[in-house]
Amino acid sequence: MTLADDQNRAIAALSANARRMLELRDEVLQTWEQWVRERVFEARDVQPPFLINTMPAFYDNIVESISPGTPRTSAVDGTTVAAEHGGERARITAYNHSALIEEYQLFRGAIFHVLRRENVQLDFDETHTINSSIDSGIQEAVEAFSLVHSGFRERFAAALTHDLRGPLSETVTALELIRLIDDPARIKSVAAKALSSAQRMGSMIDELLHTMRFHSGQNIELTLTSFDICEVLREIRADAPATYGARLHVTERPVKGYWDRPALKRVLENLVSNALKYGSAGTPITITLDEAYGRMLLSVHNEGPPIPPDEQECIFQMYRRAESARTNDKQGWGIGLPYVRAVAESHGGSVGLDSSQERGTTFTVDLPVDARPSQNAPTLSLD
């Protein structure tokens, strides 16, 4: 039985080599999966059903295409199997273009490796058909991958526009009032509101530019100063009565180090806002601060539905949001967690995620207490 897209379950029309290839399907796929996990970094944590994706059908399409007795001339002839593979890679993995191309190249290698080991002798036409099918598959998969990411960017732009509209409208309204009133005290009060709204927009734009810079493989420009991270926590707590109510619980100990203070404050604001947005209503948001082995550990925990394993990496990618966030119509433009990762890694640290139904969800920012030696550390482009 074949898994080809045309649902042709009969193998009588297949050539001898095609039937042998069909028998070796599992061995080829197992070899390919092993190689991909070893050599493609982005694939290492992808669960098996998501990694295998549409490759069995693509393989069986190749099997059909090398048989003169079937109407299929290529594995992508009249089918979207490769395009679907690329689209799914864009939607639910941390793949980039290079990773997608490399896994197809490894697929080619796995096919020829297994066939050679099993003494399957291919003629020129069969070899050419396999190679051209994989080359065409790469092209269609990459095109679909790019289209999906374009869609992410369009949704991102729409969400960004929505979020900027609020403080922009407040600023414009305040400036219009200033033109109409003569009371100096009232003017000062309204101007303060306009300034606050403009600063909010500036922070959002800075966050975006920093994250884009990081994801293009450049360092974020940090201004490192010595301070106690508890001071930032106290600033966050000062806003808690108005913003977070009684849900914010903080366990702290003094940890003094060299970090970028404004950046870490925005990191913490993002994580707390995220916990408030996606945690179960009425449950506490817990911030824990600790120090161990020369590193500062800053964790934000919330109760509520867990982040599925297959979404735990993509939520840190530009323009990406978890499926649960999209289906629940939560407002946001998908830049918060990528920004958190960019800041953490630019400090020479990392951000970890632990999420399950029983344990809730915890994001942990793990930084060296003194980040000065890591200021020129290289970053990794994920686009």
TINUPA-828434 format. One record per residue (C-alpha): x, y, z; residue in one letter; residue number from 1. Coordinates in steps of 0.5 Angstrom, whole numbers, plus 2048, in hexadecimal, padded with zeros to 3 digits. Each point is the difference from the previous one (the first is absolute). Example, Ala and Ser with C-alpha at 12.3 -4.5 7.8 and 13.67 -1.06 7.14 Angstrom:
x;y;z;res;n
819;7F7;810;A;1;
802;807;7FE;S;2;
//
This chain:
x;y;z;res;n
800;800;800;M;1;
803;807;7FE;T;2;
7FE;807;804;L;3;
801;804;7F9;A;4;
7FB;806;800;D;5;
7FC;7FC;7FA;D;6;
7FE;7FB;805;Q;7;
802;7FB;7FB;N;8;
800;7FA;805;R;9;
802;7FB;7FB;A;10;
808;7FE;7FE;I;11;
7FF;7FC;7FA;A;12;
801;805;7FC;A;13;
807;802;803;L;14;
806;7FE;7FD;S;15;
805;7FB;804;A;16;
804;806;803;N;17;
7FA;804;802;A;18;
7FD;7FA;804;R;19;
807;7FF;803;R;20;
800;807;802;M;21;
7F9;7FF;803;L;22;
803;7FB;804;E;23;
805;804;803;L;24;
7FC;806;802;R;25;
801;7FF;807;D;26;
807;7FF;800;E;27;
801;807;7FC;V;28;
7FC;804;804;L;29;
803;7FD;806;Q;30;
807;802;7FE;T;31;
7FD;807;7FD;W;32;
7FD;801;807;E;33;
807;7FE;804;Q;34;
804;804;7FB;W;35;
7FB;806;801;V;36;
801;800;807;R;37;
807;800;800;E;38;
802;805;7FB;R;39;
7FA;805;800;V;40;
800;804;807;F;41;
7F9;802;7FF;E;42;
7FD;7F9;7FF;A;43;
803;7FD;807;R;44;
7FA;802;804;D;45;
7FA;7FF;7FB;V;46;
7FC;7FA;802;Q;47;
800;7FA;7FB;P;48;
7F9;801;7FD;P;49;
802;807;7FE;F;50;
807;7FF;7FE;L;51;
7FD;7FA;7FB;I;52;
7FB;805;7FD;N;53;
7FE;7FE;7F9;T;54;
807;7FD;7FE;M;55;
7FD;7F9;800;P;56;
7FB;802;7FA;A;57;
805;804;7FD;F;58;
805;7FA;800;Y;59;
7FA;7FB;7FD;D;60;
7FF;805;7FB;N;61;
807;800;7FE;I;62;
7FF;7F8;800;V;63;
7FA;801;7FB;E;64;
804;805;7FC;S;65;
806;7FB;7FE;I;66;
7FB;7FB;7FD;S;67;
7FF;801;7F9;P;68;
7F9;7FC;801;G;69;
7FD;806;804;T;70;
7FE;807;7FE;P;71;
804;804;805;R;72;
806;803;7FD;T;73;
803;803;806;S;74;
7FE;800;808;A;75;
7FD;807;7FF;V;76;
7FC;7FF;7FA;D;77;
7F9;802;801;G;78;
801;800;808;T;79;
801;805;806;T;80;
804;7FB;804;V;81;
806;804;800;A;82;
7FD;807;801;A;83;
7FC;7FD;806;E;84;
806;7FD;803;H;85;
803;807;7FF;G;86;
7FA;804;803;G;87;
800;7FB;806;E;88;
807;801;802;R;89;
7FF;808;800;A;90;
7FA;7FF;804;R;91;
802;7FC;806;I;92;
808;7FF;800;T;93;
805;805;801;A;94;
803;7FE;7F9;Y;95;
803;805;7FB;N;96;
802;800;7F9;H;97;
806;7FC;801;S;98;
7FE;7FB;804;A;99;
7FA;7FE;7FC;L;100;
805;800;7FA;I;101;
805;7FC;804;E;102;
7FA;7FA;802;E;103;
7FE;7FF;7F8;Y;104;
808;7FF;7FF;Q;105;
800;7FB;805;L;106;
7FA;7FD;7FE;F;107;
804;7FF;7F9;R;108;
806;7FD;803;G;109;
7FC;7FB;805;A;110;
7FC;7FE;7F9;I;111;
807;7FE;7FD;F;112;
803;7FE;806;H;113;
7FB;7FB;801;V;114;
7FF;7FE;7F9;L;115;
808;7FF;7FF;R;116;
800;7FC;807;R;117;
7FB;7FB;7FD;E;118;
803;7FF;7F9;N;119;
7FA;804;7FD;V;120;
803;802;7F9;Q;121;
7FD;806;7FD;L;122;
800;802;7F9;D;123;
802;807;7FD;F;124;
7F8;802;7FF;D;125;
7FE;7FD;807;E;126;
806;804;803;T;127;
7FE;806;7FD;H;128;
7F9;800;801;T;129;
802;7FF;808;I;130;
804;806;800;N;131;
7FC;804;7FC;S;132;
7FA;7FF;804;S;133;
804;802;806;I;134;
802;806;7FD;D;135;
7F9;802;7FE;S;136;
7FE;7FE;807;G;137;
805;805;803;I;138;
7FE;805;7FC;Q;139;
7F8;7FF;801;E;140;
801;7FF;808;A;141;
805;807;800;V;142;
7FA;804;7FD;E;143;
7FB;7FE;804;A;144;
804;801;806;F;145;
802;807;7FE;S;146;
7F8;801;7FF;L;147;
7FE;7FE;807;V;148;
805;804;803;H;149;
7FE;806;7FB;S;150;
7F9;7FF;803;G;151;
803;800;807;F;152;
803;807;7FF;R;153;
7FA;803;7FD;E;154;
7FC;7FD;806;R;155;
806;803;805;F;156;
7FF;807;7FC;A;157;
7F9;800;801;A;158;
801;7FF;808;A;159;
805;805;800;L;160;
7FC;805;7FD;T;161;
7FA;7FE;805;H;162;
804;801;806;D;163;
804;806;7FE;L;164;
7F9;803;7FE;R;165;
7FE;801;808;G;166;
806;804;802;P;167;
800;804;7FA;L;168;
7F9;802;800;S;169;
801;802;808;E;170;
806;804;7FE;T;171;
7FC;804;7FA;V;172;
7FA;801;805;T;173;
805;803;805;A;174;
803;805;7FB;L;175;
7F9;802;7FD;E;176;
7FE;802;808;L;177;
806;803;801;I;178;
7FF;805;7FA;R;179;
7F9;801;803;L;180;
801;802;807;I;181;
804;806;804;D;182;
801;7FD;807;D;183;
807;7FF;801;P;184;
7FF;7FA;805;A;185;
7FB;7FD;7FB;R;186;
805;800;7FB;I;187;
805;7FD;804;K;188;
7FC;7FA;802;S;189;
7FE;7FF;7F9;V;190;
807;801;7FD;A;191;
802;7FA;805;A;192;
7FB;7FC;7FD;K;193;
802;801;7F9;A;194;
807;7FF;802;L;195;
7FF;7F9;804;S;196;
7FC;7FE;7F9;S;197;
806;802;7FC;A;198;
804;7FC;804;Q;199;
7FC;7FA;800;R;200;
801;800;7F8;M;201;
807;801;801;G;202;
801;7FA;804;S;203;
7FC;7FC;7FB;M;204;
804;802;7FA;I;205;
807;7FF;804;D;206;
7FD;7F9;802;E;207;
7FF;7FF;7F9;L;208;
806;803;7FD;L;209;
804;7FC;805;H;210;
7FD;7F9;7FF;T;211;
801;801;7F8;M;212;
807;802;801;R;213;
801;7FA;804;F;214;
7FD;7FB;7FB;H;215;
804;803;7FB;S;216;
806;7FD;803;G;217;
802;807;803;Q;218;
801;801;808;N;219;
7FB;805;803;I;220;
804;806;803;E;221;
800;7FF;807;L;222;
802;806;805;T;223;
802;7FC;806;L;224;
800;803;807;T;225;
800;7FD;807;S;226;
7FA;800;804;F;227;
7FC;7FB;804;D;228;
7FA;7FC;7FC;I;229;
7FC;801;806;C;230;
7FF;807;7FF;E;231;
7FD;7FF;7F9;V;232;
7FB;7FB;803;L;233;
7FE;805;805;R;234;
7FF;805;7FA;E;235;
7FB;7FA;7FD;I;236;
7FD;7FF;807;R;237;
7FE;807;801;A;238;
7FC;800;7F9;D;239;
7FD;7F9;803;A;240;
7FA;803;803;P;241;
7FD;804;7FA;A;242;
803;7FB;7FB;T;243;
800;7F9;803;Y;244;
7FC;801;806;G;245;
801;7FB;806;A;246;
802;7FA;7FB;R;247;
808;802;800;L;248;
804;7FC;805;H;249;
807;802;801;V;250;
806;7FC;803;T;251;
806;803;800;E;252;
807;801;803;R;253;
806;805;7FE;P;254;
803;7FF;7FA;V;255;
805;805;7FD;K;256;
803;800;7F9;G;257;
802;803;7FA;Y;258;
7FA;800;7FB;W;259;
7FC;805;7FC;D;260;
7FB;802;804;R;261;
7FB;803;7FC;P;262;
800;7F9;7FB;A;263;
7FF;7FC;807;L;264;
7FA;804;802;K;265;
7FD;7FF;7F9;R;266;
802;7F9;801;V;267;
7FC;7FF;806;L;268;
7FA;804;7FE;E;269;
7FF;7FC;7FA;N;270;
801;7F9;804;L;271;
7FB;803;805;V;272;
7FB;803;7FB;S;273;
800;7F9;7FC;N;274;
7FF;7FC;807;A;275;
7FA;805;801;L;276;
7FD;7FF;7F9;K;277;
801;7F8;800;Y;278;
7FF;7FE;807;G;279;
7FA;7FE;803;S;280;
7FC;805;802;A;281;
801;802;808;G;282;
806;7FB;801;T;283;
806;803;802;P;284;
806;803;7FC;I;285;
806;7FE;804;T;286;
807;803;7FF;I;287;
806;7FD;803;T;288;
807;803;800;L;289;
806;7FC;802;D;290;
808;7FF;7FF;E;291;
804;7FA;7FF;A;292;
807;7FF;7FD;Y;293;
801;807;7FE;G;294;
7FA;800;7FC;R;295;
7F9;804;802;M;296;
7FA;7FC;7FF;L;297;
7F9;804;7FF;L;298;
7FA;7FC;7FF;S;299;
7F9;802;7FE;V;300;
7FA;7FA;802;H;301;
7F9;800;7FE;N;302;
7FB;7FA;801;E;303;
7FB;7FF;7FA;G;304;
800;7FC;7F9;P;305;
807;7FD;7FE;P;306;
804;802;7FA;I;307;
800;7FA;7FC;P;308;
807;7FD;7FE;P;309;
800;801;7F9;D;310;
7FF;808;801;E;311;
805;801;806;Q;312;
805;802;7FB;E;313;
7FC;804;7FB;C;314;
7FD;805;805;I;315;
808;802;800;F;316;
800;802;7F9;Q;317;
7FE;806;7FC;M;318;
7F9;801;7FE;Y;319;
7FE;7FA;803;R;320;
7FB;7FF;806;R;321;
7FD;7F9;803;A;322;
7FA;7FD;7FD;E;323;
7FC;801;806;S;324;
802;807;800;A;325;
7FD;801;7F9;R;326;
7FA;7FC;801;T;327;
7FE;803;807;N;328;
801;807;7FC;D;329;
805;803;805;K;330;
802;807;7FE;Q;331;
808;800;7FF;G;332;
805;801;7FA;W;333;
804;7FA;802;G;334;
806;804;801;I;335;
801;7FF;808;G;336;
803;7F9;801;L;337;
805;801;7FA;P;338;
802;807;803;Y;339;
801;7FC;807;V;340;
804;7FB;7FC;R;341;
804;805;7FD;A;342;
802;804;806;V;343;
802;7FA;804;A;344;
804;7FD;7FB;E;345;
803;807;7FF;S;346;
802;800;807;H;347;
804;7F9;7FF;G;348;
7FA;7FC;803;G;349;
7F9;7FD;7FE;S;350;
7F9;7FF;801;V;351;
7FD;7F9;802;G;352;
7F9;7FE;800;L;353;
7FD;7FB;804;D;354;
7F8;7FE;7FF;S;355;
7FB;7FB;802;S;356;
7F9;7FF;802;Q;357;
803;7FE;807;E;358;
805;805;801;R;359;
7FE;806;7FC;G;360;
804;804;7FC;T;361;
807;803;802;T;362;
804;805;7FC;F;363;
807;800;803;T;364;
805;806;7FE;V;365;
807;7FD;802;D;366;
806;805;7FF;L;367;
807;801;803;P;368;
800;805;805;V;369;
806;803;7FD;D;370;
7FE;801;7F8;A;371;
805;804;7FE;R;372;
805;7FB;7FD;P;373;
7FA;7FE;7FC;S;374;
7FF;806;7FC;Q;375;
803;7FE;7FA;N;376;
7FE;7F9;800;A;377;
7FD;7FE;7F9;P;378;
7F9;7FF;7FF;T;379;
7FC;7FB;7FC;L;380;
7FB;802;7FA;S;381;
7FA;7FC;800;L;382;
7FD;803;7FA;D;383;
//
